[in-house]
Amino acid sequence: MDRYYYNKNGKLVNRSLPYVTIALIVINVVIFLGMELIGDTEDSMYLYQHGAMYWPSVYEGEQWYRLITHMFIHSGPEHLLNNMFMLGILGYQMEKEYGAVKYFITYMVSGVGGAVFSSLIEMKLNDAPVSIGASGAIFGIFGVLLVIIFKNRRLDGNGTAIRLIILFVLMVFGNMEEGVDWMAHLGGALIGVLLAFILYRPKKRKQEEIYYG
């Protein structure tokens, strides 16, 4: 059951736990710790052997599982912490507004779609790096939040949407340095936006089941 509270500004807010976000973070952390115990998560061959994205193996070797497994693999503690921090913040906001099922579907589809988008560009550039991480899926969440704010702009004001768009542009194109798969970020975000326009409908807040605190 969702629980709604009035905050100190008199706004009705939902305080239900983000179970999917918590589960995703736990899964990513457990996989990372397990991989660290038996090998080096900063070694590209080791990452490849454990499911990293590598488009020749996917499209030519038909190892389709890599489109999913790469999302749960991280290179070093800093990479993991950065992604889990963003997932915790964005996922909490999205899950309570979007719903757990649509949130999980969007997360997975954005992660896979971001990898496909990036690999198609890499093929054109005749490049084949090993790619890992949850950032494509996380940018899918960012894309959904853009749409949510856009659809609720009468309540939240246009300023919030503008600030989030600026932050999105800075996050995507401000991380174009070597070693960062910004194409997967952009692809995941675009898929998130597309899915949100299809799936998201602003909630009508329930006036019953209100708890004051």
N, C-alpha and C positions, 0 to 999 in steps of 0.2 A: 504493500500500500504506500502510495506517495504521501508525504507529509509536507504541509505548507505552513510557513511561518511568516509573520510580519517582522522585517528587520527594523533597525533603528531609524531608517528613513521612511518607514511606513509602507514599504513595497513588499508584496507577497512573493516569497521565494520558496523553491522546492529544495528540501534537504535530504532527499533519498540518496543512498550510497550508490556510487558509480561502479557497479559490480563488474561490468565488462572491462572497464578501464583498469580496475585493480587486477583482474585476472590476466589481462594482456601484459601488464607490467611485471607481474610475478613470473609468467611464462618466459618473458624475455630475460629476466634476471637469472632464473634457474638455468636456462640454456647457456647463458654466458658463463656462469660459474662452473657449470659442468665442462664446457669447452676449455676454460682456463685451467682446470685441474689436470686435463690430459694433453694439453698442447698449448700452442702460442696463437692467440686470437689476432695477432698483428702480422701473421705470416699468410700471404695470399694463397699459397698452395694448400695450407691447412684449412683455410676458409672455403676454398673450392671443394675440397674433399668432404666437407660437412654441409654442402648445400648452397653455397654462394651462387649468385646470378652470374651466368657466363653464357652469352647468347649463342655461340657456336654449339655448346653442349645442349642448349634448349631446343633450338630449331633444327640443327643437323643431327644431334644425338638423341632427340626426342626425350630429353630429361625435363619434362614439364614441371615436375615437382619443385624445381629451382625457383619458379615464379612465386612460390609461396614460402619455401624454406628460407630464402634470402632475407625475408622481412624479420626473422627472429634471430639473426646472427649479427653480432656487433664486434668491431675491431678495437679492443682496448677499453678500459673503464671510462675514459672521457667520452668516447663515442656513445657508449651505453647510457651514461648519466645524462648527457645532453638530450638524447632522444626520449628517455623516460621522463625527464623533467617536462619537456614540451607535451608529451603524451598525457601526463598527469593533469596539466593545466587545461589544455584544449579538450581532452577527452572528458573531463568532468563537466565542463560547460556544455559540450555537445550531447553527451549521453542523457542528461536530465531533460534537455529540450527536445531531443530528436527521438528518444526511445532506444532501448537496448538492442533490439533486433536490427532495426535500420542502421543504427550506429555500427554494429559489428559487420553487417554486410558492406556498408560503405568503406569501412576501414580495410577490409580484405580486398575488395574490388579496386580501391584506390592504390593499394600496395602493388597488386598484380599489374594494374593498368599503367602505373608509373614505370614499372620495370619494362613493360612492353614498349611504351613510348620512348624510353631512353634507349632501348636496344635497337629500335628501328632507326633512330638517328645515328647510333654508333655504327650500324651496318653501312649507312650512307657515307660515313666518314672513314670507313675501313678501320675501325677501332674496336677492340674487344677486351675491355677491362673486366676484372672481377669486381662485382658490386654486392654490397650487403647493407643491411640496416632497415629500420622501420620508418625512415624519414618520408618515403613516398606515401605511405599510408597516413602518416601524421599530417602531411600537407593536404591530403584528401580531407581530413577533419577541418583543417584551416579553410579549405574551399567551402565546405558546408557552413561553417560559421559566418563566412562572408554573405552567403545567401540568406541565412537566418536573420542576420542583422539588416540586410536589405529588405526582406519581407516584413520586418518589424520596425522599420525606420520611423513610422509614425509615433511609435511608443518610445524608442530609444534616441531618436533624433538622427539627422544625417551626419552629424559630426563624428559619431561613433563609427559609422560605416566608412567614412573617409579615412579616419585614423587606421582602421584595420586594413584597408586596401593599401595604404602607404607602407604599413608594416609588412604586409604580404610581399609587395614588390621588393622591399629591402631584403627580406629573408630569402627570396628566390634568387634575385640577381646580385645580391650582395655576397653570395656564397658561390661564386663562379671560379674560385681558385682551383688549382690542380688538386685532384684527389676527392673533390666533392661532386657527387652526381646530381647537379642542379637540374638536369633534364628529367630525372625521376621525380624531383620535387615539383617541377612545373607540371609534368604529366599527371601526377597524383592529385594536385590541386585542381586541375581542369576537370578531371573525372569527378572529384568531390563536388564541384560546382554543378556539373551536369546532373548528377544523381540527386542533389538537393533540390534543384528546380523540379525534378520529377516526383520526388518522394516527400518533401517537407511541406507540411501544412501548419501554420501557426496554431498553437494550442489555445483552446478556450479554457481559461483557468477555472478549476472547480472551486466553488465557494463553500461546498461542504467539506468535511474532513480537514478543518483548519485548526491548527494547534498554535497557541500563542506562547512565545518565549523570548 
